[in-house]
Amino acid sequence: MTNRLTPVQWLICAIASIGFAFDIYELLMLPLIVRPALASLVNAAPGTPAFSYWVGLLFWIPAIAGGIFGLLGGYLTDRYGRRRILTWSILLYAGSAFLAGFSTSVWMFLFFRCTTFIGVSVEFVAAVAWLAELFSDAKQREKVLGFTQAFSSIGGLLVTGAYYLCVTYAESLPAIFGQHEAWRYTLMSGVVPALPLIVIRPFLPESPVWEAKRLAGTLRRPSIRELFSPSLKRTTIVTTLLVACSYGAAFGAIQQVPGMVPGLPEVQGLERPAQQVVVSAVQSYQEFGGLAGRIALAMLAVWIVGRRRLLWVFQVPGLIIIPLVFLIPARTDLEIFKWGMFLAGFFTVAQFSFWGNYLPRVYPTHLRGTGEGFAANIGGRMLGTSFAFVTVSLVAPMMAGAPPLQLAKAATLVVAFVYGAGFILSFFLPEPAGPDLPE
């Protein structure tokens, strides 16, 4: 980096990294636990209408809630400051994660998944704006944003490991409602990474850029309408749709893998606990791929000036490779499927870091949180994650075969569509005016 980080900057980066890790820890938990959770709460088995119905709702309704309130959180981030909104968002999703483990009905479970999603959606927007404004040097800012976001994939590895431990040692943990259900312990573990954040973040400084404007009286009031002004309309629409495509690939295909693994020839004859261990193993390959993709993005972001060219590094290979992963090895070969998921994670998850680097550079200070909130939450959380519902509840039932095979076929079609649409939209992506953040 051009300048050395101060101790306070190092502390902020460390806390932000933990925050990003915890965000993904919460979001990626549902694909791992949804099967046993629904079996316990509504006695629904995979392949039944009830199971498909509730899986769709559990993926989609929290995403809608996160999208709406995440957009509001972006507005509040611009209005009241990055640090304050960060703190409250962490309190919200930490408490929700813990209480979800005590769900006595599927409706209670759905409610706490919604509040968890809301907290995560707000936290991401505030954290990205906070980090971007902390560094005036462009290369330093790109590296910090890239490498701190790489910890999101650490969160994915942590939740995969936590689920494995809970499955393995559930009988040794205190009973909840008289039972030792691994999915409940996994949910409750979500509070652990939040504890240092709750303690430390209130004592960290506010964004110097935002604070200086507020004290000088030059901070303009944020406005969602201004996102669609002539100078920002194209940016807002294109980024929102592109973020939706990135999330669509993740939720419409990659996050459906736990439902496909039990259908593989090597896994079909195993008992459910053993099947879930294999699911965790496959998920870990995807998470390691995502981590590698985020690190690659962090390094390339400094050297590739054109943002479109940087996005194409991950879009073009993904458009070719990922549909093939779900078309062939997802149905036939466990070992090849593991490595295919590594590549799927590499090309898809890197795009999430791309948006964290790109969005702060195209919106001014008083709209930075609002603009990020619109693209990430309306585009990603609402439109993008709805592809989980499309895959599970709309496309898969039209496919022939057992439920795992139906999912694999549906994921092939969905991921090909969103990657193709994203590549076409990328030609309309505006390039930032320069290396510095807009005032």
N, C-alpha and C positions, 0 to 999 in steps of 0.2 A: 504494500500500500504506500501511497505517497507520503502520508503523515502517520505518525504513531497514534494509536488509540489511547485516550486518557483512561484512567481507572474507572471513571463513571461510564464512559462509552463501552468499555469491556463489560461492565456489570449490566448495562442495558442490553447489550447483544446477548449475553448469557441468559438473561431473563426472557428476552424475546424468543430465543431458541427453545427454551423450555415451553414457552407458550405455544409456539408453532407445533412442537412435538405433541403436546397435550390436545391441541385442536384435532389433529388427525387421529390420535389415540381414540378420541370419542367417536369420530365419524366412522372409522373403520371397524368399530366394535360390532355394529349391528349385523353385517354380513356373517360374522362368526357365530353370533348367538341367536339369530332369528329362528332357526329350526328348533333348537331345544326350548327356547322361550315360548314359541307358539304351541309346541307340544304340551307344555306345562299349563299355559294360561287358557287356551281354547281347545286343547286336544285335537289340533289340526296337523295332519301329516302331509308331507310334500306330495304334490300332484292332485290334492283335493281342491275344490273351489274355495273352501274356507281359507286354506293355506295361501293360495294365490291372492285372494282378496286382502288378507291382512298383511302379507309381505308388501304388496303394492302400497297400502296405506302407510305402513311404517317407514317406507322409504320416501314416500311422496309428501304426506302431510307435514312432517317435521321440516322438510325442505321448503315447503310453502311458507311455514311460520318463520323459518330462518331467513328466507328471502325478504319477506315483508319487514320484519323487525330488524334485519341486518341493514336494509336500506335506511330505516329510521336511525339505526345506530351510526351509520356513516354521516348522516346529517348532524346528529348530536356530537359526533367527534369533531366536526368542523365548528360547531356552535359553542361547545363547552370544554374542548380540549382533549388531546389524545390520551393522556395519562388517566384522567378521571374515568373515562368511558371504559378503558382497559380494565381497571380495577373492578368495576361493577359487573362487567361481562364475565370475568373470571369467577366472582362469587356466585353468579347465576349458574354457570355450567358445572362448577364443582359440586354445589349442593344438589343440583338435578341429577348428576351422575350417581351420587351416593343413594339418593332416595329411590331412583329407578330400580335398584336392586331389591327393594321391598315391595315391588308392585304385586298387588293381589288380584288385579284384573288387567285385561289387555288394554282397556281404556286408560287406566292409571299409567301403564307402561308407555302408551302413546303420548300421554300428556308430558311426562318427564323427558321423553325423547324430543318433544317439541321445544321445551325450555332449554334443554342441552344444546340443541341445534341453534337456537337463538343466540345463546351466549357465545358459541363458537363463531358464528357468522359475524357478530359484532367485533369480537376480539381480533379476528384476522385483519379487518379493515383498519382498525385503530393502530394495530401493531405495525402494519406496512407504512402507514402515513408517518408514524412516529419515527421509525428507523430511517426512512427516506429523508426526512427533514433534519435528522441529526448530523448528517455528513454533507459538507459543501463540495468536497472533491468528488467529481463524477465517478472516477474509477474506484475510489474507495467505497462510494455508495453502492455501486453495482456489485462489488464483491461482498459487502456486508449483507445486502438484501439476498443475494444468491446463497451464501453459505448459511445464514441463519434459517432461511426457508428449507434448506436441506435437512434440518432437524425434524421437519414434518415426517420424513420417511423413517427417521429414528422412532417417531411415535408409532408408526405402523408396525415396526419390528417389536416395539415394546408391547403393544396390545396383542400381537400374535404370540409372543412369549408368555404374556400374562394369561391368555386363554389356555395355552398349553399347560401351564402350571396349575390353573384352576381345575382343568379336566383331570389332571394327573393326581392332584392332592385334595380334591373336593371332600372326600370322606374324612380328612383330617381337620377340616375347618369347622368353625361353629355352625350348628344347624340354623337354618332360616325357615321358619314355619314348619319345623320338624323334618326338613329335608336338606340334603347336601347337593344343591344344583349348581353346577359350574357357571352357568350363565349369569346367575345372581352375583356370585363373587366377582366375575369379570366386570360387570357393571359397576359395582361398588369400588373396585380398584381405581376407577377413573378419578376419584378424589385425591389420590396420593400425589400425583405430579403437580396438582394445583396448590398444595400447601405452601411451598416456598414463594410462589407467586403472590399469594394473598398477603403474606407477611412483608415482602420486600417492595412490591411495586408502588404502594402508596407513598413511599419515601424517595422515589426516583423523580428527576426533574421533568418538567413539561417540555414539549418540543420547543427549541429556541426560536425557530422560525414563526411558529404559530403564536407563541407568547409575546414575541417582539411586536408583532402586528396588533395583537390585542391591547398591549400597554400603550402603543402609539395611537390607538384609536383608528387605525387604518384597515382593520380586519372587517371585510365585507360579510354580510349575512349570507349563509349558504342558501341555495335555491335549486330544487330539482328541475324546475322549469328552465333554468339557465343551462342545464346539461344539453338541452335541445335548441340552444341558440345557434345562429348560422355558423359560428366559429367552432362549435363543439358537437353539433348534431351528428355528423358522420362518425366522429370518434366514438361517441356514446353508443350508437346503434351497432357499428361493426364490432367493437370490443365486447359488447354484451352478447352478441350472437356467437362470436368466436369462443368466449369463455364458456358459453352453453355447450358448444361442441366438445371442448376439452372435458368438461364434467360429464357430458353424455357418454363419452367413451369409457370413463371410469365407472360410472354408476350403471350404465346400460349393459356393460359387458364385463369389465374386470372384476367389479364387486359382486358379480353373480357366480363367480367361480366356486364358492363353497357349495352351491347347489349342483354343480356339474361333476365335481370330484367323485361323489359316491357312485356315479354311473360308469366310471372307468373300469376296465376289466380287472385290473389289479386290486381294486377297492371294493367291488360289489359284494364279495363274500365275507367281508369283515364285519364285526359287531360295531354298533354305533360309536362307542367311545374310541375304538381304533380308527374308524373312518374320520372322526373329528381330529385325531392326531395327524392324519395325512392331510386333511384340509389345512391345518396350521402350517404344515411343511410347505405346501404349495403357496400359501399366502406369503410365507417368508421369502420365497424366491421373488415374488412380485415386489415386495417391499425393498429387498436389496437392489432390484432393478430400478425402482423409483429413486432410491438414494443415489445410485450411480448417475441416473439422469439429472437429478438436481445438482449434483456436484459438477457434472459436465456443463450444465447451463451456467452455473456460477463462473466457471473458467472462460467459457466462450463468450459470455456477455461483455467481457472487457475487451475482447479482440475483434469481434464481429460488430461493426458499427451499425449496419442496417438491421433494424428490428425484424423486418419481414424475412430477411435471409437467415437470421438467427432462429426464427420460428420454423422455417422450412427444414432446418437441420433435423428436427424431430418429427415434423408433420409428414414429410415425403416418405421416409422409410417406414413409419408407422402405418401409413395408408396401405402399403404393400404387405407388410409382415403380419400385422395384428389380426386382420380377418382370416389369414391362413392358419394362425394359431388356434382360433376357435373352430375353424372348419374341419381340421384334421386331428391334431394330437389331443384336443379337448375331448374327443370321443374315443380315442384308440390307445394312447400311450402315455402313461403317467410321467415317465422320466423326461420325454421330449416336451410334454406339457409344462413341466416345471420351468424348463429353460425358455419356453415360449412366453411364460408369464413374466420371466425376468425381462425379456425384451418389451413386452407390453407395458410393464411398469416403467422401464427406461424412457420410452418415447412419449408416453402419456403424462406421467407425473412431472416430467421436466417442464411441460407446458404450464403447470400450475405456478412454478417458480417464475416462468417467463412473465406471467401477468403481474406477479408481485413486483417485478422490476420495471415493467412497461407502464403500468397505470399511473404511478406517481409523476411520471415525466410528461403526461399529457393534460393534467388538470392543475389549475392554480391553487394556491394555498387554501383559499376559502371554500373551494369545491373539491379538494383532494379526497377527503373522506367520503363525501357524497358521491363523487364520480366512481371511486373504487367500490363503494357500497352498491351502486346501481349495477355495474358490470359483474361483480363477484356474486351478488345475492340475487338480483333479478335474473341475470344470465346464468350464473353457475348453480346457485342453490335451488332456484325455482324451475327454470327451463331445463338446465342440464341434468339435475338429479331426477327429473320426471321421466327420463329415459329408463330408469329402473322399473317404473310402472309400465312403460311401453314394452319393455323386454319380457317381464314376468307375466303381466296380465293381458296384454294385447297380442304380441307376436308369438310368444311361446305356446299358448293354447292352440294356435293354428298349425303348429308343427306336428309331424308324426313322431311316434316313439315314446319311450319312457320319459319321465320328467327331466332327468339330467340331460338326455339327448335333445329334448325340446329346447331347454335353456341354451345349449351350445349352438344349435341352429339359429335361434333368435338372436343371440349375442353376435354371431357372424354378420347377420344382416344389419343390425343396429350399429355396430362399430364401423362397418364399411360406409354406412350412410353418414355418420357424424364426422368421420375423418375426411370423407370426400367433400362434404359441405364446408368443413373448416378450411380445407386447402383452397377452395374457390373463394371463400370470403377473405382469405389472407391477402389477396391481391388488392383489396380495398382498404387495408389497414394503414392509417396515416403514420408516417414517420414522425417522431418527436422533433420539435423545432431545433433543439440543440442539446448538449450534454447537461446543462443546468436545469433545475426544476423551475417551472413557470411560477412567476410571482403572483 
